[in-house]
């Protein structure tokens, strides 16, 4: 159930991600990041879930976040980081995915700016809600 959601979300992002910017995914083999170029760390973070029907294959309502953490070297300033944040948010604005009875909707966004020593970081979180059939 969560694997299907993660694959759908990741595929949508991958096909629309900013061109020329390296994407780092959770659980991908570790490779060294070029310290002179921006990159985006992409994660799907599930949150709370609850059953909304009964029976052998109940429907489950889930909430979570899609986190896109944009890293730009501090000496390059914040403009590129903010531009990439706008692009990442646009990818999921009004995003809906459905394979009946499963469905997902992005409901809103949150941004956090986290300057670090070597990186200027902007985290864009897309808040999602899904209804999925629990297969047993």
N, C-alpha and C positions, 0 to 999 in steps of 0.2 A: 504494500500500500504506500508506504513512505518512499520506497525505491521508485515507484512509478511517478510520484509527484516530483521527486528530485530530478529524475531524468527529463521530465517535461519542462521543468523550470530551467534546468541547465542547458537543454537544447535551444530553448527560446533565447536565452542570453547569448549563447555561443554564435548563433546565426545573425545576431544584431550587434554584437560587441564592437566597441570602438576599434577601428582599423589601426594596426601598427602598435597596439598596446598589448603587452604580455598579460595573459590571464593565468592566475595561479588558483587551482581548485583544491578543495579539501581532499585529503587522502591520495593526492597525486604524488608520484615519485618526487622527492626533493631535488631541486636543481638550484644552482646559484643564481641569484637575481643580479642583473646588471645595475650597479649602484648609480649609474648616470642616466638611467631611463625610467620613466613612469611604469608602474604595473598596477594591476587590479587583483585583489584577492577576493574570490567569489565563494560564498557559502550559503547553504540552505539550512536554516535553523528551525526545527520543529518546536512547537510550544505545547500548550495544553490540548487535550483531546477528550471527547466525551461521546458516549453512544446517543444517537437520536432516534433509534428504532430498535426493535427487538427481533428475535428469531435467529436462525442458524447463520445468516450472513447480514448482520446489522449494518446500518449506516453509521459512520463515525464523523463527527464534526471536529475539525482540527484547525488550530491557528498556528502561525509561525512567522518567520522573517526570512527574507532574502537579503543577505548582507553583501554589499559591494564596497570593499575598502580600497580607496584609491590612494596610491602612494606616489608622490612626486618629490624628487630631490629638493631640499629647501632652497638651494641656491637658484632654482628655476622659478621661484615665486609661487603664488597661489592661483594665478589665473588659469593655468592648465588643469590644475586639480579641480577647480570649480567647474570648468567646462566639461571635464570628464564626468563629474558628478551629475551635471545636467543631462549628459548623454545616457548615463546609466539609469537615471530616473525615467527618462523618456521611453526606454526599452520596456518598462513594466507599467507605464501609465495606461490605464484602461485594459490591462491584460486579463484575459479570461482563457481558461483551458477547460475542455469538457470531452470526456469519453463516458457517456451515460452508463451508470448513474453517477460516475465520479466527476467532480467539477472543482475548479479553483478560481478564485477571484482575488486580485490585488486591491486592497481597500485604502491604502494611504502610504505616506512616506514620512521618514524621519531622517534628519541629517545631524551628524556630529562631526565637529572639527577637532582633530587631535594632533596638534603640532608636536613633532618629536625632534630630537637632535638633528638627524640626518634626513628625515622625511617630513613633508607636509602631508598629512593624512586627512581625507574626508571620507567618512563612512556614510553611505546611503543605505538605509534599511527600508525595504518594501514590505509592508505588512500584508500577509495573506490569510485567507480563510478558505478551507476546503471541506467538501463532503465526499467521503470515500466509502465504498462498500468493503467491509471487512470480509475477506475470503478466508475460509478455514480449511 
